[in-house]
C-alpha cells in the first residue's frame, strides 16, 4: 500500500505529445452517440508537461500555465484531475491519496491536437509513478480508454491505427520521420460541435470505416510526397463549414509548397507536411507572413507517448 511521503519527496514530471490524424475516417453514430472511427494517429514533438506532487489524502488540485491556460477548466471536468481521481479510486489504498498537479501547456486548447487527452495520459502516468502503484500497462490503457477516445494513443505515441471510437490502438508499421508545420487557429473548435456538423452534412457515412490502404502503403515506403498525397480527414468539411477562413489557411500552405495539408482531427489546427527541416523553416516563415493563422509551430513525428522526464526538485 502506498503511504504519503514527507514533503521533501520530489514530485514527478511527465510530458505527453500532441497528435495529428493522418487519416480520419468516420462512420454513422453508434447507439451510445460516439462515432466509429478508422484513423491513423501520429504523435508529434509538441508537448504539454505535468508535474505531480504529494498532497493530503483526497486533496486534488490543478494549476495551468502556458498556451491557452485561461481556457482550461480547473473544475472536475479537467481531464488531468479526472485521471488522478480515477486512478486513486480504482487502484489507490482505502485511506485515500491526493495530488497537486501543475500543467504547462504548449498544445493549443480545443485545437484538434488532443491536448486534453495528452494531459489525461500524462496525469495517469505521473500519479502512478508518484504514488508507486502496482499497475500493469494493460490497466493503465483501460483507465485511459475510460477517460477519453484519444487518451490511450497519448500513452502509446508513435504512429498507430485507431479503431472503435479511437480508443483501440495498434502500432503501425512505418518508416522515416515526418516534418510538420502546424498553423494554430485564432479560435478553438468544440469536438462535439464538429461531430454534430459532420452528422448534418453526411448523407450516408459507412457503418464500418476503414483506414485508406494508400496511406498505409505510403507510410511503409517512408516517402513524404506519397504520404502528403494520401492525407485525409472526414471531419474536415464540418470544420471548414464552422470556420470557413481555414480554407484560406490550407490553400496558402499548399501554394507555399507543402506536400500535403489537412485540418487536424476536429480542428481548427491545420497541419502541413513538408520534405525536410529547412522546408519547414521556409514554410513557417512564409505562412506567418501571410497572416492566415494565429501562430505557427514546427514539429516532427513520430515521437514517443507519455514519458517521465524528471523530478520537481531538479532545476
Ligand atoms: O472521447 P472524448 O471525450 O474525447 O470525446 C469528446 C466528444 O467527441 C464526445 O463526447 C463526442 O461528442 C465526440 N466523439 C464522437 N465520436 C468519437 C470520438 C469523439 O462523437 N469517436
py3Dmol code that shows the C-alpha trace and the ligand (Angstrom):
import py3Dmol

protein = """\
ATOM      1  CA  UNK A   1       0.000   0.000   0.000  1.00  0.00           C
ATOM      2  CA  UNK A   2       1.344   3.468  -0.839  1.00  0.00           C
ATOM      3  CA  UNK A   3       1.785   5.777   2.156  1.00  0.00           C
ATOM      4  CA  UNK A   4       2.223   9.550   1.937  1.00  0.00           C
ATOM      5  CA  UNK A   5       5.889  10.549   1.906  1.00  0.00           C
ATOM      6  CA  UNK A   6       7.482  13.509   3.698  1.00  0.00           C
ATOM      7  CA  UNK A   7       7.108  16.888   1.911  1.00  0.00           C
ATOM      8  CA  UNK A   8      10.762  16.773   0.823  1.00  0.00           C
ATOM      9  CA  UNK A   9       9.974  13.872  -1.522  1.00  0.00           C
ATOM     10  CA  UNK A  10      10.320  15.083  -5.095  1.00  0.00           C
ATOM     11  CA  UNK A  11       7.332  15.116  -7.360  1.00  0.00           C
ATOM     12  CA  UNK A  12       7.435  13.642 -10.833  1.00  0.00           C
ATOM     13  CA  UNK A  13       7.437  15.438 -14.194  1.00  0.00           C
ATOM     14  CA  UNK A  14       5.819  13.748 -17.206  1.00  0.00           C
ATOM     15  CA  UNK A  15       5.357  15.036 -20.724  1.00  0.00           C
ATOM     16  CA  UNK A  16       2.937  13.732 -23.345  1.00  0.00           C
ATOM     17  CA  UNK A  17       2.684  14.681 -27.024  1.00  0.00           C
ATOM     18  CA  UNK A  18       0.071  16.197 -29.299  1.00  0.00           C
ATOM     19  CA  UNK A  19      -1.298  14.059 -32.156  1.00  0.00           C
ATOM     20  CA  UNK A  20      -2.234  14.563 -35.772  1.00  0.00           C
ATOM     21  CA  UNK A  21      -4.704  12.259 -37.530  1.00  0.00           C
ATOM     22  CA  UNK A  22      -3.037  11.439 -40.859  1.00  0.00           C
ATOM     23  CA  UNK A  23      -6.304   9.808 -41.895  1.00  0.00           C
ATOM     24  CA  UNK A  24      -9.613  10.082 -40.078  1.00  0.00           C
ATOM     25  CA  UNK A  25     -12.483   8.021 -41.476  1.00  0.00           C
ATOM     26  CA  UNK A  26     -15.748   8.494 -39.594  1.00  0.00           C
ATOM     27  CA  UNK A  27     -18.872   6.299 -39.643  1.00  0.00           C
ATOM     28  CA  UNK A  28     -22.510   6.860 -38.670  1.00  0.00           C
ATOM     29  CA  UNK A  29     -23.085   7.485 -34.936  1.00  0.00           C
ATOM     30  CA  UNK A  30     -23.430   4.398 -32.725  1.00  0.00           C
ATOM     31  CA  UNK A  31     -26.277   3.940 -30.226  1.00  0.00           C
ATOM     32  CA  UNK A  32     -24.025   5.456 -27.487  1.00  0.00           C
ATOM     33  CA  UNK A  33     -23.599   8.647 -29.579  1.00  0.00           C
ATOM     34  CA  UNK A  34     -19.907   8.074 -30.394  1.00  0.00           C
ATOM     35  CA  UNK A  35     -18.820   7.647 -33.994  1.00  0.00           C
ATOM     36  CA  UNK A  36     -16.955   4.548 -35.172  1.00  0.00           C
ATOM     37  CA  UNK A  37     -13.525   5.602 -36.422  1.00  0.00           C
ATOM     38  CA  UNK A  38     -10.722   4.228 -38.534  1.00  0.00           C
ATOM     39  CA  UNK A  39      -7.801   6.552 -38.013  1.00  0.00           C
ATOM     40  CA  UNK A  40      -4.025   6.755 -38.260  1.00  0.00           C
ATOM     41  CA  UNK A  41      -2.612   8.745 -35.387  1.00  0.00           C
ATOM     42  CA  UNK A  42       0.877  10.222 -35.340  1.00  0.00           C
ATOM     43  CA  UNK A  43       2.396  11.713 -32.164  1.00  0.00           C
ATOM     44  CA  UNK A  44       4.342  14.917 -32.884  1.00  0.00           C
ATOM     45  CA  UNK A  45       7.010  16.845 -30.962  1.00  0.00           C
ATOM     46  CA  UNK A  46       4.718  19.369 -29.287  1.00  0.00           C
ATOM     47  CA  UNK A  47       4.328  18.512 -25.606  1.00  0.00           C
ATOM     48  CA  UNK A  48       2.351  19.513 -22.547  1.00  0.00           C
ATOM     49  CA  UNK A  49       4.192  18.805 -19.306  1.00  0.00           C
ATOM     50  CA  UNK A  50       2.644  17.867 -15.962  1.00  0.00           C
ATOM     51  CA  UNK A  51       4.295  17.970 -12.552  1.00  0.00           C
ATOM     52  CA  UNK A  52       2.626  15.850  -9.859  1.00  0.00           C
ATOM     53  CA  UNK A  53       3.427  16.378  -6.165  1.00  0.00           C
ATOM     54  CA  UNK A  54       2.101  14.805  -2.984  1.00  0.00           C
ATOM     55  CA  UNK A  55      -0.944  16.391  -1.355  1.00  0.00           C
ATOM     56  CA  UNK A  56      -3.106  15.431   1.644  1.00  0.00           C
ATOM     57  CA  UNK A  57      -5.366  12.381   1.138  1.00  0.00           C
ATOM     58  CA  UNK A  58      -8.390  13.223  -1.050  1.00  0.00           C
ATOM     59  CA  UNK A  59      -6.953  16.618  -1.972  1.00  0.00           C
ATOM     60  CA  UNK A  60      -6.777  17.027  -5.756  1.00  0.00           C
ATOM     61  CA  UNK A  61      -5.708  20.379  -7.209  1.00  0.00           C
ATOM     62  CA  UNK A  62      -4.564  21.640 -10.599  1.00  0.00           C
ATOM     63  CA  UNK A  63      -2.893  24.796 -11.908  1.00  0.00           C
ATOM     64  CA  UNK A  64      -2.283  25.591 -15.573  1.00  0.00           C
ATOM     65  CA  UNK A  65       0.263  27.849 -17.304  1.00  0.00           C
ATOM     66  CA  UNK A  66       1.332  28.353 -20.920  1.00  0.00           C
ATOM     67  CA  UNK A  67      -0.510  28.250 -24.265  1.00  0.00           C
ATOM     68  CA  UNK A  68      -4.238  28.964 -23.775  1.00  0.00           C
ATOM     69  CA  UNK A  69      -4.006  28.391 -19.996  1.00  0.00           C
ATOM     70  CA  UNK A  70      -7.010  30.641 -19.288  1.00  0.00           C
ATOM     71  CA  UNK A  71      -9.205  28.382 -21.462  1.00  0.00           C
ATOM     72  CA  UNK A  72      -8.507  25.204 -19.485  1.00  0.00           C
ATOM     73  CA  UNK A  73     -11.219  24.284 -16.939  1.00  0.00           C
ATOM     74  CA  UNK A  74      -9.946  23.887 -13.364  1.00  0.00           C
ATOM     75  CA  UNK A  75     -13.039  22.063 -12.103  1.00  0.00           C
ATOM     76  CA  UNK A  76     -13.823  18.352 -12.161  1.00  0.00           C
ATOM     77  CA  UNK A  77     -14.085  18.389 -15.971  1.00  0.00           C
ATOM     78  CA  UNK A  78     -10.297  18.867 -16.170  1.00  0.00           C
ATOM     79  CA  UNK A  79      -9.009  15.648 -17.751  1.00  0.00           C
ATOM     80  CA  UNK A  80      -5.815  15.554 -15.667  1.00  0.00           C
ATOM     81  CA  UNK A  81      -7.804  15.874 -12.420  1.00  0.00           C
ATOM     82  CA  UNK A  82     -10.255  13.232 -13.617  1.00  0.00           C
ATOM     83  CA  UNK A  83      -7.333  10.925 -14.407  1.00  0.00           C
ATOM     84  CA  UNK A  84      -5.827  11.373 -10.928  1.00  0.00           C
ATOM     85  CA  UNK A  85      -9.149  10.760  -9.178  1.00  0.00           C
ATOM     86  CA  UNK A  86      -9.940   7.726 -11.344  1.00  0.00           C
ATOM     87  CA  UNK A  87      -6.540   6.179 -10.620  1.00  0.00           C
ATOM     88  CA  UNK A  88      -6.829   6.829  -6.878  1.00  0.00           C
ATOM     89  CA  UNK A  89     -10.379   5.396  -6.767  1.00  0.00           C
ATOM     90  CA  UNK A  90      -9.570   2.251  -8.742  1.00  0.00           C
ATOM     91  CA  UNK A  91      -6.023   1.460  -7.634  1.00  0.00           C
ATOM     92  CA  UNK A  92      -5.280   3.516  -4.505  1.00  0.00           C
ATOM     93  CA  UNK A  93      -5.447   2.484  -0.835  1.00  0.00           C
ATOM     94  CA  UNK A  94      -8.706   2.816   1.169  1.00  0.00           C
ATOM     95  CA  UNK A  95      -7.402   5.755   3.217  1.00  0.00           C
ATOM     96  CA  UNK A  96      -7.085   7.831   0.068  1.00  0.00           C
ATOM     97  CA  UNK A  97      -4.410   9.582  -1.964  1.00  0.00           C
ATOM     98  CA  UNK A  98      -4.004  13.185  -3.040  1.00  0.00           C
ATOM     99  CA  UNK A  99      -2.013  15.107  -5.615  1.00  0.00           C
ATOM    100  CA  UNK A 100      -1.179  18.666  -6.649  1.00  0.00           C
ATOM    101  CA  UNK A 101      -0.900  18.831 -10.437  1.00  0.00           C
ATOM    102  CA  UNK A 102       0.737  21.666 -12.406  1.00  0.00           C
ATOM    103  CA  UNK A 103       0.243  21.623 -16.163  1.00  0.00           C
ATOM    104  CA  UNK A 104       2.430  23.597 -18.532  1.00  0.00           C
ATOM    105  CA  UNK A 105       0.750  23.768 -21.929  1.00  0.00           C
ATOM    106  CA  UNK A 106       2.272  24.073 -25.399  1.00  0.00           C
ATOM    107  CA  UNK A 107      -0.610  22.303 -27.178  1.00  0.00           C
ATOM    108  CA  UNK A 108      -3.472  24.689 -28.013  1.00  0.00           C
ATOM    109  CA  UNK A 109      -6.794  24.135 -26.250  1.00  0.00           C
ATOM    110  CA  UNK A 110      -9.665  22.896 -28.487  1.00  0.00           C
ATOM    111  CA  UNK A 111      -7.177  22.674 -31.380  1.00  0.00           C
ATOM    112  CA  UNK A 112      -7.816  19.139 -32.720  1.00  0.00           C
ATOM    113  CA  UNK A 113      -4.389  18.047 -31.424  1.00  0.00           C
ATOM    114  CA  UNK A 114      -5.643  16.075 -28.390  1.00  0.00           C
ATOM    115  CA  UNK A 115      -4.186  18.497 -25.833  1.00  0.00           C
ATOM    116  CA  UNK A 116      -6.686  17.473 -23.134  1.00  0.00           C
ATOM    117  CA  UNK A 117      -6.064  13.792 -23.856  1.00  0.00           C
ATOM    118  CA  UNK A 118      -2.312  14.386 -23.610  1.00  0.00           C
ATOM    119  CA  UNK A 119      -2.901  15.882 -20.137  1.00  0.00           C
ATOM    120  CA  UNK A 120      -5.075  12.901 -19.131  1.00  0.00           C
ATOM    121  CA  UNK A 121      -2.398  10.406 -20.216  1.00  0.00           C
ATOM    122  CA  UNK A 122       0.406  12.391 -18.541  1.00  0.00           C
ATOM    123  CA  UNK A 123      -1.547  12.651 -15.266  1.00  0.00           C
ATOM    124  CA  UNK A 124      -2.251   8.897 -15.230  1.00  0.00           C
ATOM    125  CA  UNK A 125       1.428   8.091 -15.665  1.00  0.00           C
ATOM    126  CA  UNK A 126       2.639  10.808 -13.266  1.00  0.00           C
ATOM    127  CA  UNK A 127       0.292   9.721 -10.469  1.00  0.00           C
ATOM    128  CA  UNK A 128       1.053   6.015 -10.971  1.00  0.00           C
ATOM    129  CA  UNK A 129       4.768   6.807 -10.536  1.00  0.00           C
ATOM    130  CA  UNK A 130       4.301   9.332  -7.704  1.00  0.00           C
ATOM    131  CA  UNK A 131       2.059   7.016  -5.681  1.00  0.00           C
ATOM    132  CA  UNK A 132       4.199   3.996  -6.573  1.00  0.00           C
ATOM    133  CA  UNK A 133       1.134   1.983  -7.610  1.00  0.00           C
ATOM    134  CA  UNK A 134       1.423  -1.595  -8.725  1.00  0.00           C
ATOM    135  CA  UNK A 135      -0.261  -1.241 -12.098  1.00  0.00           C
ATOM    136  CA  UNK A 136       0.073  -3.181 -15.355  1.00  0.00           C
ATOM    137  CA  UNK A 137       0.339  -1.420 -18.710  1.00  0.00           C
ATOM    138  CA  UNK A 138      -2.986  -3.029 -19.604  1.00  0.00           C
ATOM    139  CA  UNK A 139      -4.799  -1.499 -16.576  1.00  0.00           C
ATOM    140  CA  UNK A 140      -3.313   1.891 -17.442  1.00  0.00           C
ATOM    141  CA  UNK A 141      -4.613   1.565 -21.026  1.00  0.00           C
ATOM    142  CA  UNK A 142      -8.091   0.605 -19.734  1.00  0.00           C
ATOM    143  CA  UNK A 143      -8.228   3.671 -17.485  1.00  0.00           C
ATOM    144  CA  UNK A 144      -7.018   5.792 -20.407  1.00  0.00           C
ATOM    145  CA  UNK A 145      -9.856   4.495 -22.610  1.00  0.00           C
ATOM    146  CA  UNK A 146     -12.366   5.330 -19.873  1.00  0.00           C
ATOM    147  CA  UNK A 147     -11.084   8.922 -19.757  1.00  0.00           C
ATOM    148  CA  UNK A 148     -11.399   9.690 -23.484  1.00  0.00           C
ATOM    149  CA  UNK A 149     -11.142   8.343 -27.018  1.00  0.00           C
ATOM    150  CA  UNK A 150      -7.650   9.766 -27.712  1.00  0.00           C
ATOM    151  CA  UNK A 151      -6.076   9.124 -24.278  1.00  0.00           C
ATOM    152  CA  UNK A 152      -4.772   5.575 -24.981  1.00  0.00           C
ATOM    153  CA  UNK A 153      -2.913   6.895 -28.028  1.00  0.00           C
ATOM    154  CA  UNK A 154      -1.317   9.693 -25.973  1.00  0.00           C
ATOM    155  CA  UNK A 155       0.134   6.962 -23.701  1.00  0.00           C
ATOM    156  CA  UNK A 156       1.332   4.872 -26.649  1.00  0.00           C
ATOM    157  CA  UNK A 157       2.682   7.501 -29.068  1.00  0.00           C
ATOM    158  CA  UNK A 158       4.449   6.710 -32.364  1.00  0.00           C
ATOM    159  CA  UNK A 159       2.219   6.095 -35.360  1.00  0.00           C
ATOM    160  CA  UNK A 160      -0.792   3.876 -34.710  1.00  0.00           C
ATOM    161  CA  UNK A 161      -4.039   2.666 -36.222  1.00  0.00           C
ATOM    162  CA  UNK A 162      -7.044   3.630 -34.086  1.00  0.00           C
ATOM    163  CA  UNK A 163     -10.445   1.926 -34.201  1.00  0.00           C
ATOM    164  CA  UNK A 164     -13.596   1.649 -32.065  1.00  0.00           C
ATOM    165  CA  UNK A 165     -14.268   5.264 -31.028  1.00  0.00           C
ATOM    166  CA  UNK A 166     -10.484   5.840 -31.354  1.00  0.00           C
ATOM    167  CA  UNK A 167      -9.516   4.151 -28.079  1.00  0.00           C
ATOM    168  CA  UNK A 168      -8.359   0.844 -29.602  1.00  0.00           C
ATOM    169  CA  UNK A 169      -4.803   1.476 -30.790  1.00  0.00           C
ATOM    170  CA  UNK A 170      -2.273  -0.755 -32.520  1.00  0.00           C
ATOM    171  CA  UNK A 171       1.209   0.456 -33.563  1.00  0.00           C
ATOM    172  CA  UNK A 172       1.503   0.893 -37.348  1.00  0.00           C
ATOM    173  CA  UNK A 173       4.423  -0.229 -39.480  1.00  0.00           C
ATOM    174  CA  UNK A 174       6.030   2.970 -40.763  1.00  0.00           C
ATOM    175  CA  UNK A 175       9.431   4.206 -41.902  1.00  0.00           C
ATOM    176  CA  UNK A 176      11.035   7.597 -41.538  1.00  0.00           C
ATOM    177  CA  UNK A 177      10.455  10.826 -39.765  1.00  0.00           C
ATOM    178  CA  UNK A 178       7.988  13.467 -40.964  1.00  0.00           C
ATOM    179  CA  UNK A 179       8.298  17.246 -40.739  1.00  0.00           C
ATOM    180  CA  UNK A 180       5.078  19.097 -39.986  1.00  0.00           C
ATOM    181  CA  UNK A 181       4.222  22.761 -39.833  1.00  0.00           C
ATOM    182  CA  UNK A 182       1.204  23.410 -37.611  1.00  0.00           C
ATOM    183  CA  UNK A 183      -0.921  26.531 -38.022  1.00  0.00           C
ATOM    184  CA  UNK A 184      -2.900  27.301 -34.847  1.00  0.00           C
ATOM    185  CA  UNK A 185      -6.310  28.908 -35.317  1.00  0.00           C
ATOM    186  CA  UNK A 186      -7.480  32.143 -33.714  1.00  0.00           C
ATOM    187  CA  UNK A 187     -10.476  30.403 -32.079  1.00  0.00           C
ATOM    188  CA  UNK A 188     -10.903  26.819 -30.887  1.00  0.00           C
ATOM    189  CA  UNK A 189     -13.464  24.322 -32.182  1.00  0.00           C
ATOM    190  CA  UNK A 190     -15.595  22.121 -29.929  1.00  0.00           C
ATOM    191  CA  UNK A 191     -15.164  18.439 -30.850  1.00  0.00           C
ATOM    192  CA  UNK A 192     -18.833  17.510 -30.167  1.00  0.00           C
ATOM    193  CA  UNK A 193     -19.957  20.501 -32.307  1.00  0.00           C
ATOM    194  CA  UNK A 194     -17.769  19.341 -35.225  1.00  0.00           C
ATOM    195  CA  UNK A 195     -19.162  15.793 -34.977  1.00  0.00           C
ATOM    196  CA  UNK A 196     -22.708  17.205 -34.914  1.00  0.00           C
ATOM    197  CA  UNK A 197     -21.996  19.238 -38.060  1.00  0.00           C
ATOM    198  CA  UNK A 198     -20.475  16.107 -39.641  1.00  0.00           C
ATOM    199  CA  UNK A 199     -23.769  14.245 -38.967  1.00  0.00           C
ATOM    200  CA  UNK A 200     -25.756  17.078 -40.551  1.00  0.00           C
ATOM    201  CA  UNK A 201     -23.527  17.184 -43.640  1.00  0.00           C
ATOM    202  CA  UNK A 202     -23.048  13.441 -44.241  1.00  0.00           C
ATOM    203  CA  UNK A 203     -25.789  11.624 -46.082  1.00  0.00           C
ATOM    204  CA  UNK A 204     -24.634   8.022 -45.760  1.00  0.00           C
ATOM    205  CA  UNK A 205     -21.465   7.548 -43.731  1.00  0.00           C
ATOM    206  CA  UNK A 206     -20.279   3.899 -43.612  1.00  0.00           C
ATOM    207  CA  UNK A 207     -21.098   1.684 -40.597  1.00  0.00           C
ATOM    208  CA  UNK A 208     -17.534   0.351 -40.507  1.00  0.00           C
ATOM    209  CA  UNK A 209     -14.986   2.904 -41.777  1.00  0.00           C
ATOM    210  CA  UNK A 210     -11.607   1.566 -42.927  1.00  0.00           C
ATOM    211  CA  UNK A 211      -8.122   3.096 -42.955  1.00  0.00           C
ATOM    212  CA  UNK A 212      -7.065   4.058 -46.502  1.00  0.00           C
ATOM    213  CA  UNK A 213      -4.617   1.469 -47.938  1.00  0.00           C
ATOM    214  CA  UNK A 214      -2.780   4.146 -49.989  1.00  0.00           C
ATOM    215  CA  UNK A 215      -1.768   5.949 -46.782  1.00  0.00           C
ATOM    216  CA  UNK A 216      -0.638   2.708 -45.099  1.00  0.00           C
ATOM    217  CA  UNK A 217       1.495   1.912 -48.185  1.00  0.00           C
ATOM    218  CA  UNK A 218       2.920   5.435 -48.276  1.00  0.00           C
ATOM    219  CA  UNK A 219       3.876   5.253 -44.574  1.00  0.00           C
ATOM    220  CA  UNK A 220       5.617   1.923 -45.190  1.00  0.00           C
ATOM    221  CA  UNK A 221       7.575   3.466 -48.082  1.00  0.00           C
ATOM    222  CA  UNK A 222       8.621   6.448 -45.938  1.00  0.00           C
ATOM    223  CA  UNK A 223       8.160   8.805 -48.892  1.00  0.00           C
ATOM    224  CA  UNK A 224       6.747  12.118 -47.578  1.00  0.00           C
ATOM    225  CA  UNK A 225       5.425  13.173 -51.004  1.00  0.00           C
ATOM    226  CA  UNK A 226       3.334   9.988 -51.167  1.00  0.00           C
ATOM    227  CA  UNK A 227       2.168  10.443 -47.578  1.00  0.00           C
ATOM    228  CA  UNK A 228       1.267  14.058 -48.368  1.00  0.00           C
ATOM    229  CA  UNK A 229      -0.974  12.982 -51.254  1.00  0.00           C
ATOM    230  CA  UNK A 230      -2.738  10.359 -49.111  1.00  0.00           C
ATOM    231  CA  UNK A 231      -3.700  12.536 -46.094  1.00  0.00           C
ATOM    232  CA  UNK A 232      -7.476  12.686 -45.484  1.00  0.00           C
ATOM    233  CA  UNK A 233      -9.947  13.763 -42.828  1.00  0.00           C
ATOM    234  CA  UNK A 234     -13.707  13.107 -42.919  1.00  0.00           C
ATOM    235  CA  UNK A 235     -14.243  15.852 -40.301  1.00  0.00           C
ATOM    236  CA  UNK A 236     -12.549  18.487 -42.451  1.00  0.00           C
ATOM    237  CA  UNK A 237     -15.710  19.574 -44.320  1.00  0.00           C
ATOM    238  CA  UNK A 238     -17.521  20.075 -40.985  1.00  0.00           C
ATOM    239  CA  UNK A 239     -14.597  22.055 -39.519  1.00  0.00           C
ATOM    240  CA  UNK A 240     -14.411  24.222 -42.670  1.00  0.00           C
ATOM    241  CA  UNK A 241     -18.143  24.790 -42.534  1.00  0.00           C
ATOM    242  CA  UNK A 242     -17.831  26.084 -38.941  1.00  0.00           C
ATOM    243  CA  UNK A 243     -14.671  28.125 -39.664  1.00  0.00           C
ATOM    244  CA  UNK A 244     -14.636  28.951 -43.419  1.00  0.00           C
ATOM    245  CA  UNK A 245     -11.402  31.005 -43.075  1.00  0.00           C
ATOM    246  CA  UNK A 246      -9.497  27.718 -42.638  1.00  0.00           C
ATOM    247  CA  UNK A 247      -9.839  27.141 -46.413  1.00  0.00           C
ATOM    248  CA  UNK A 248      -7.510  30.080 -46.959  1.00  0.00           C
ATOM    249  CA  UNK A 249      -5.007  28.697 -44.454  1.00  0.00           C
ATOM    250  CA  UNK A 250      -4.943  25.276 -46.157  1.00  0.00           C
ATOM    251  CA  UNK A 251      -4.722  26.853 -49.618  1.00  0.00           C
ATOM    252  CA  UNK A 252      -1.887  29.167 -48.577  1.00  0.00           C
ATOM    253  CA  UNK A 253       0.177  26.263 -47.206  1.00  0.00           C
ATOM    254  CA  UNK A 254      -0.259  24.249 -50.399  1.00  0.00           C
ATOM    255  CA  UNK A 255       0.606  27.238 -52.615  1.00  0.00           C
ATOM    256  CA  UNK A 256       3.710  27.808 -50.480  1.00  0.00           C
ATOM    257  CA  UNK A 257       4.962  24.291 -51.249  1.00  0.00           C
ATOM    258  CA  UNK A 258       3.536  21.867 -48.643  1.00  0.00           C
ATOM    259  CA  UNK A 259       3.412  18.236 -49.830  1.00  0.00           C
ATOM    260  CA  UNK A 260       0.030  17.805 -48.179  1.00  0.00           C
ATOM    261  CA  UNK A 261      -2.346  19.736 -45.936  1.00  0.00           C
ATOM    262  CA  UNK A 262      -5.285  18.896 -43.719  1.00  0.00           C
ATOM    263  CA  UNK A 263      -7.261  20.012 -40.721  1.00  0.00           C
ATOM    264  CA  UNK A 264      -6.044  18.004 -37.713  1.00  0.00           C
ATOM    265  CA  UNK A 265      -8.827  15.941 -36.089  1.00  0.00           C
ATOM    266  CA  UNK A 266     -11.791  18.191 -35.325  1.00  0.00           C
ATOM    267  CA  UNK A 267      -9.676  21.303 -35.999  1.00  0.00           C
ATOM    268  CA  UNK A 268      -9.063  24.154 -36.263  1.00  0.00           C
ATOM    269  CA  UNK A 269      -5.280  23.463 -36.336  1.00  0.00           C
ATOM    270  CA  UNK A 270      -4.082  22.946 -39.925  1.00  0.00           C
ATOM    271  CA  UNK A 271      -1.177  20.532 -40.440  1.00  0.00           C
ATOM    272  CA  UNK A 272       1.208  20.825 -43.405  1.00  0.00           C
ATOM    273  CA  UNK A 273       3.624  18.054 -44.339  1.00  0.00           C
ATOM    274  CA  UNK A 274       6.957  19.168 -45.831  1.00  0.00           C
ATOM    275  CA  UNK A 275      10.041  17.345 -47.123  1.00  0.00           C
ATOM    276  CA  UNK A 276      12.729  18.483 -44.667  1.00  0.00           C
ATOM    277  CA  UNK A 277      13.552  20.640 -41.666  1.00  0.00           C
ATOM    278  CA  UNK A 278      14.688  23.503 -43.902  1.00  0.00           C
ATOM    279  CA  UNK A 279      11.435  23.286 -45.880  1.00  0.00           C
ATOM    280  CA  UNK A 280       9.601  23.505 -42.542  1.00  0.00           C
ATOM    281  CA  UNK A 281      11.525  26.670 -41.606  1.00  0.00           C
ATOM    282  CA  UNK A 282      10.729  28.228 -45.014  1.00  0.00           C
ATOM    283  CA  UNK A 283       7.031  27.346 -44.831  1.00  0.00           C
ATOM    284  CA  UNK A 284       6.708  28.606 -41.228  1.00  0.00           C
ATOM    285  CA  UNK A 285       8.168  31.974 -42.143  1.00  0.00           C
ATOM    286  CA  UNK A 286       6.034  32.281 -45.278  1.00  0.00           C
ATOM    287  CA  UNK A 287       2.805  31.225 -43.539  1.00  0.00           C
ATOM    288  CA  UNK A 288       3.406  33.681 -40.689  1.00  0.00           C
ATOM    289  CA  UNK A 289       3.901  36.457 -43.244  1.00  0.00           C
ATOM    290  CA  UNK A 290       0.586  35.573 -44.966  1.00  0.00           C
ATOM    291  CA  UNK A 291      -1.294  36.242 -41.703  1.00  0.00           C
ATOM    292  CA  UNK A 292      -3.601  33.244 -42.236  1.00  0.00           C
ATOM    293  CA  UNK A 293      -3.297  31.880 -38.686  1.00  0.00           C
ATOM    294  CA  UNK A 294      -2.542  32.914 -35.111  1.00  0.00           C
ATOM    295  CA  UNK A 295       0.776  31.097 -34.604  1.00  0.00           C
ATOM    296  CA  UNK A 296       2.946  28.619 -36.494  1.00  0.00           C
ATOM    297  CA  UNK A 297       4.927  25.718 -34.935  1.00  0.00           C
ATOM    298  CA  UNK A 298       7.354  23.239 -36.484  1.00  0.00           C
ATOM    299  CA  UNK A 299       7.155  19.647 -35.244  1.00  0.00           C
ATOM    300  CA  UNK A 300       8.475  16.201 -36.145  1.00  0.00           C
ATOM    301  CA  UNK A 301       6.690  12.863 -35.891  1.00  0.00           C
ATOM    302  CA  UNK A 302       6.520  10.144 -34.847  1.00  0.00           C
ATOM    303  CA  UNK A 303       7.660  10.664 -31.232  1.00  0.00           C
ATOM    304  CA  UNK A 304       7.041   8.528 -28.149  1.00  0.00           C
ATOM    305  CA  UNK A 305       3.961   8.732 -25.921  1.00  0.00           C
ATOM    306  CA  UNK A 306       3.764   9.897 -22.277  1.00  0.00           C
ATOM    307  CA  UNK A 307       7.196   9.662 -20.558  1.00  0.00           C
ATOM    308  CA  UNK A 308       8.729  10.591 -17.200  1.00  0.00           C
ATOM    309  CA  UNK A 309      11.189  13.433 -17.869  1.00  0.00           C
ATOM    310  CA  UNK A 310      12.422  14.260 -14.354  1.00  0.00           C
ATOM    311  CA  UNK A 311      11.639  15.262 -10.772  1.00  0.00           C
ATOM    312  CA  UNK A 312      10.262  18.531  -9.438  1.00  0.00           C
ATOM    313  CA  UNK A 313      13.269  19.245  -7.223  1.00  0.00           C
ATOM    314  CA  UNK A 314      15.509  19.354 -10.310  1.00  0.00           C
ATOM    315  CA  UNK A 315      16.163  22.796 -11.730  1.00  0.00           C
TER     316      UNK A 315
END
"""
ligand_1 = """\
21
LIG
O -13.873 10.642 -26.119
P -13.839 12.121 -25.950
O -14.302 12.558 -24.607
O -12.522 12.723 -26.321
O -14.870 12.707 -26.996
C -15.331 14.025 -26.947
C -16.601 14.151 -27.766
O -16.295 13.960 -29.155
C -17.649 13.089 -27.452
O -18.474 13.490 -26.393
C -18.408 13.021 -28.773
O -19.307 14.098 -28.887
C -17.318 13.226 -29.801
N -16.769 11.960 -30.335
C -17.536 11.175 -31.181
N -17.015 10.017 -31.678
C -15.757 9.637 -31.374
C -14.961 10.419 -30.522
C -15.488 11.591 -30.009
O -18.681 11.508 -31.497
N -15.275 8.501 -31.877
"""
view = py3Dmol.view(width=600, height=400)
view.addModel(protein, "pdb")
view.setStyle({"model": 0}, {"cartoon": {"style": "trace"}})
view.addModel(ligand_1, "xyz")
view.setStyle({"model": 1}, {"stick": {}})
view.zoomTo()
view.show()
